[in-house]
Amino acid sequence: MSLYSIGTEIKVEMTNNDEHIGRIYSYDEDFKMLVLFKGSEVVRDFIFLNTTFIKNISITDSVAKGIDYDIQDIDLDRFMKEVDKKIAKDIGKNENINTLVSNDVQALFNELSKTNKCEWNGVNISLPVLNVTIIPPYNSDKSVIGPDVPRNRISHVLGNIRVKLGLN
């Protein structure tokens, strides 16, 4: 990398056939990291490349230009809150997936959970707010256990969902 100086525009070909064009912003031999700058004062794109995966480098503009743009500070607290929120959302999605049931039953659960708070309890679908449980085979009034009024309502909704999904 010593032939190339900061600000020189290069074209980098990677071993996976990706190509990147940008000005050399930074290079770290210890971390095997090359950082290319691409953009303007308004739009700033940085490309981080692992040098062990570089197949070829060619100079596209040998005149080194300064890159003196101020880099905006990153609000790490806000960033971490966003990351935590995304992780919590993904964990919530995973809690609603049950590998013990068929795809049809999972689809039934997904449809039912659009309008009701649902939880898996083994292979049973529990609706804690209504105090109702749906047990296998999930297809008749006998599959729905709970107080009369919510049980009748969920039986009706369950029948409609089964028709919608073509499970009858």
N, C-alpha and C positions, 0 to 999 in steps of 0.2 A: 504494500500500500504506500510505500514511501515515494513512489513516482507521482502520486496524486496529491494535490494540496487542497485545503479547505476552499470551497467555492468553485472548484472545477466541475463542469457538468459532465456526467458520465452516463453511459448506458450499461446496465448490469443485466446479464442473462443468468438465470438461476438453473439449478439442475432439474427442476420440475418444469422447465421451459417458460416460466414467467419472465417478463422483461420489465425493468424499472428504469426510468430516466429521471435524473435529478442532480442537484448540486451537492457535493460532499459537504455535509454539515458537521459530522463527527465520525471518528473512528477509534475503536478501542480494541487493541490487539489481545489484551488479556481476556476480554469477554467475547472476542470474535464477533464484534458488532460494528456494522457500518450504518450510519444514519444519513439518508438522503433528504434534502429539502426540495420540495416541489411546490411552486405557488408564487404568490405575490404578497404584498404587505397586507392585503385584505384577506386572502385565502391562504392559509398556511398548512401544507400537508407535509408530514414527516413519514418517511418509510424506514423501518428498522429491519435490517437484513442480517442474518447470520452468515458470516463470511465462509463458513465451511460448506455452504450450499451454493456458492457462486461458481458458475461454470466459466463465464467470460466477462471481461470489463473492457469497454472501449470509450475513448474520450470523444464527446460530441461537441464540446466547446472548451478549448484549452485555456481561454482567458478566465482566470479566477475572479469571480465577482463576490463582493462582500455580502454577507447575510446579516445585516444589523437590525433586523426587525425585532421589536420587543415581543417576547413570548408572554402570552397572558398567564396570569397566575391561575392555578386550579384550586377551586374551593374543595379541599379534600373532605371536609365534613359533609357537604352536600353530595359529593360523589359517593361517599361511603353509605349515606342514607339511601341513595338510589340503588346501589348494589345490594344492600340489605333487603330493600323492598322487593327487588327482583328475585333474590334467593328465597325469600319467604313465599313469594307467589309460586315459584317453581316447586317448593316443598309442598305447598297446598295442593298443587296439581297432582303431585305424586301420591299424596294421601288418598286421592279419589280413584286411583287405579288399583284394581284388585286382580292379581295374577291367578287367583284360585277359581275364577269364573270364566265362562266363554266370552267371546267378543260380543255376542248378541246381548248377554246379560250386562256387560259393561256399557254397551250402547243404551240399554234401558235405564241404567243408573244415571248415565250422563244426561239423558233427556229429562228424567225425573228431577235431577238436581238443578235444572234450569229454573224451576219454579218453587222448589222445596229444598230445605237444608237436609242433605242426605249424608250418611256416614256408612262405611262398611263395618260390619260386625261379623267377622269370618266371611261366610258366603251370604249372610243375611243383609238386607238393606234396611237401615234404621233411619227413621225420621223422628229425631228426638223432640222437636217442637210439638209434633202432633201425637207423640207417644205411640207411634205405629211402627211395626216391623213387617217387612216383606220377606218371606222365606221361599226357598226353592219349592216348586218349579216356577215361581213368579208368574203364573198364568191363570189363576182363578181367585175367587173370593176367599177360598180357604188358605191362600198364600198370604193374605193380609191379616195381621193380628193387631188388635188394639181396640180402643173405644169405638162404639157404633158409628157416630157421625163422621169422624175423620177416616175410619176404616172404609166406610162406604164411598167417601169422596176419593180416597186414594185408589180404591178398587176401580172406580170409574176412570180416573186419570190413567192408571196402569193399563186398562183395556185400550184406551185411546192411543197410548204410546205404542203398545204392541201392534195395533193396526197400522200406525204411522211407519213403524220399522219393518212391517211385513212379517211379524213373528207369530201370527195366528195360524 
